[in-house]
């Protein structure tokens, strides 16, 4: 049994490309359709109701593309809208928080886990809840890093300014002796070298997006939704913002040239 329909990925901006990158590696036969809501990014500081509305708009756009599964490749949207989206559609919907939390519990040895994310994700305490449910003995320290998304969205995540902002933001973690850090925003893996440099090699970084793709793979098998290897997958990328800037970041991060990027309007 095969299903050659695409898998849809949505995010507030380019951060979800970190999940797509892992999907292209783990699921090379699958067709990817990605939508980034760059025009309204970041979602982190926005009211919960607004994030839910925007997430449903993105979902409706991708449903028109006949997707067979939806990945909410955004921690902020997952934290407030996952259950609502699941109730609204009849295809499997996967978020990024539960897989990331599961991986952190598995990775930690001293049970001291850090979580960094947007204001929306941190205020929702979604990771803390998942981690405590899995192991009540873990110590969780959460920190909102509102400037990180802007660094990535403006394509400035490699320069000296990014290093300065990352180091200053993460200072509260210095005395805590955490051994595991959850990158609780899909934009943050693009800053992973700087984050690792600050925390040191003894701290394991958990990329929630990468963990999520492993779950996607399992569900594709379970529901017999795998794409046939006989049919070449043509990926599609959409953004509500600048197609040019999105294309630059996406081609650099994914290592793919001549990506098909289209600017779209989804606001209703």
Secondary structure, DSSP 8 states (H G I E B T S, - for coil): ------EEEEESSSTTHHHHHHHHHH-TTS-EEEEE-GGG---TTS-HHHHHHHHHHHHHHHHTTT-SEEEE--HHHHHHHHHHHHHH-SSEEE-SHHHHHHHHHHH-SSSEEEEEE-HHHHHHTHHHHHHHHH-TT-EEEEEE-HHHHHHHHTT-TTSHHHHHHHHHHGGGGTTT--SEEEEESTTGGGGHHHHHHHH-TTSEEEEHHHHHHHHHHHHHHHTT----TTS----EEEESS-HHHHHHHHHHHHT-SS--EEE-----
